[in-house]
Amino acid sequence: MNTIVTNAGGFSKVIFESVLDTYAGGVGIDPSGFSNSDNIIPAGSIVSKPDSVTGLSKIIPISTTSSDFANALGLVQVDVVLDTNPFVSVVIDGTARQAALGWSDAQKTAVLAGAVQGFKKITIV
């Protein structure tokens, strides 16, 4: 059995005003290609739909173009430690706070313009 080790703690922003639905069972994250100086996947990060081969999702950087958001599934619900096999809860319906996400109006427009299906159930205020 694997031992779970966590070195994180501290303050977390309140990202969601309401969570109406989450992706059943959550998703495993493929950590390749994503890095963060504090080894945390922040709440509100955009998650892709699971890959058909590996079954793992990826974090989609906010700096990408709107066409990259077509594969968006939802937003990470709470901060998660970035280790070798992170598992996250994904909000697919609810209300998120734009100020807490740190998105500019242009980034919000790009995400919502490119996102399809379930992700469009997320309202960003």
C-alpha positions in Angstrom: 0.0 0.0 0.0 1.3 3.5 -0.9 1.8 6.0 1.8 0.2 9.4 1.2 2.6 12.3 2.0 1.4 15.9 2.0 3.6 18.9 2.6 1.0 21.6 1.7 -1.1 23.8 3.9 -2.1 27.3 4.4 -4.5 29.8 2.8 -6.8 28.9 0.0 -9.0 31.3 -2.0 -12.7 30.8 -2.2 -13.1 30.1 -5.9 -16.7 28.9 -6.1 -19.8 30.7 -4.9 -21.8 27.5 -5.6 -21.1 24.1 -6.9 -24.1 22.4 -8.5 -22.4 19.4 -10.0 -19.0 17.7 -10.2 -17.6 15.1 -12.7 -18.5 11.7 -11.2 -15.5 10.1 -9.5 -13.1 12.9 -10.3 -10.1 12.6 -12.7 -6.5 11.5 -12.5 -4.1 14.2 -13.8 -1.2 13.6 -16.1 1.4 16.0 -14.4 3.7 16.1 -17.5 3.8 19.5 -19.0 2.4 21.3 -15.9 4.6 22.9 -13.3 4.0 25.3 -10.5 6.6 26.8 -8.2 4.8 25.6 -5.0 3.9 22.1 -6.3 0.2 22.8 -6.1 -2.5 22.5 -8.7 -4.6 25.5 -7.8 -8.3 25.5 -7.4 -9.9 26.9 -10.6 -7.3 25.4 -12.9 -8.9 24.2 -16.2 -9.0 20.5 -16.6 -9.2 18.6 -20.0 -11.5 15.7 -20.7 -9.8 12.3 -19.9 -7.6 10.9 -22.7 -9.2 7.9 -24.4 -6.0 5.8 -24.1 -4.6 6.7 -20.7 -7.7 7.8 -19.0 -5.8 10.8 -17.5 -6.7 14.5 -17.9 -4.3 17.4 -18.3 -4.3 20.9 -16.9 -4.9 23.5 -19.7 -2.9 26.7 -19.1 -5.0 29.9 -19.2 -2.4 31.4 -21.5 -3.3 29.1 -24.4 -5.5 30.1 -27.3 -9.3 29.7 -27.2 -9.3 26.7 -29.6 -7.4 24.7 -26.9 -10.4 25.1 -24.5 -12.6 22.9 -26.8 -11.3 19.9 -24.8 -12.1 21.6 -21.4 -14.1 19.5 -18.9 -14.3 21.9 -15.9 -12.4 23.5 -13.1 -10.4 22.0 -10.2 -12.5 22.3 -7.1 -9.8 22.6 -4.4 -6.0 23.0 -4.3 -4.3 19.7 -4.8 -0.6 18.7 -4.2 1.2 18.1 -7.5 2.8 14.7 -7.0 3.3 11.7 -9.3 -0.4 10.7 -9.4 -2.6 13.7 -8.5 -6.4 13.1 -8.4 -8.8 16.0 -8.5 -12.5 16.8 -8.1 -13.7 18.7 -11.2 -16.6 21.2 -11.1 -18.7 21.0 -14.2 -21.7 23.1 -13.1 -21.6 26.1 -10.7 -20.6 29.7 -10.2 -16.9 30.7 -10.0 -15.5 34.1 -8.9 -13.4 35.7 -11.7 -11.4 37.8 -9.2 -10.4 34.7 -7.3 -9.4 32.9 -10.5 -7.2 35.8 -11.4 -8.5 35.9 -15.0 -8.7 39.1 -17.0 -11.9 39.8 -19.0 -10.0 38.8 -22.2 -9.0 35.4 -20.7 -12.5 34.8 -19.5 -13.9 35.5 -23.0 -11.3 33.2 -24.6 -12.1 30.4 -22.2 -15.8 30.6 -22.6 -15.6 31.1 -26.3 -13.6 28.0 -26.8 -15.2 25.8 -24.2 -18.0 23.5 -25.2 -20.7 21.4 -23.6 -20.5 20.8 -19.8 -18.0 23.5 -19.2 -20.5 26.1 -20.4 -22.6 25.3 -17.3 -20.0 27.2 -15.2 -20.9 30.8 -14.7 -18.0 33.1 -14.0 -19.0 36.3 -12.2 
